[in-house]
């Protein structure tokens, strides 16, 4: 689908946009243009100042945060969010669904909206936003080009007994909602989180240092990166804030073993530019 900045009908019925992590400062020019041309904006973001800013771009902003309920399955909330957006698009397109972070990273309403759009013949356009992975790499100072990166959901690695490579850095999402499909304001207790810790101990030594990362959500704040021994992870997560992403540095570096590629690289460096 080709987007256009010229006046006229929007090239979509539903736009799904990501608002980034750092509040208003992460909202892209592309997202701003889309929000301005929509009849309604549905918002899932509690970051300070974001809703007020969006209302300066479009007065018809509706927060969907009330659809979360304590102890309520998150899937039901996501379905209600998607239904509200799609229903509005049928009546008065174009509309916008605006969410915290990146709309294709831990944002199930995006998939639901896309699927409904196909069934109803609605044009759905998804725009990228700054993700929590982008900010995490800055917060921990890690460049993926040297040794790569493995990324998993915390519940999924235990559910599927996924193996991990301890020579590659690892990012685990949703650690404090481990094995819990409901919306809660409290983290699981250490007993439940011990299953996640025990799975990680199959691949990493107990003394290996891992980091819980909270990227800043306001310019006046600083990111919070706290280190813990892996053996103490369950207790650390259960006594900390309700959210956070786990970064596990590699234990060691895997040696290069392909002699042909080694020779090619050595010759290139010796010959120079």
Protein Blocks (a to p, Z undefined) as FASTA:
>chain_A
ZZdfbecddfbfbdcddebjnljmlpcfklmmmmmmpmbdcdddfbehklmmmmmmomcb
cdfklmpcghiafklmmmmmmmmmmmmmmmmpcdddddehjfkgopaklmmmmmmmmmno
pacdddddddfklmmmmmnopafklnopadddfklmmmnopacdfkbccddehkllgoia
bdcfbdcdfklmmmmmmmmmmmpcfklccddddddfbfkbccddddddfklmmmmmmmmc
fbdcdddddfbdcddfbfklmmmmmmmmmnoZZ
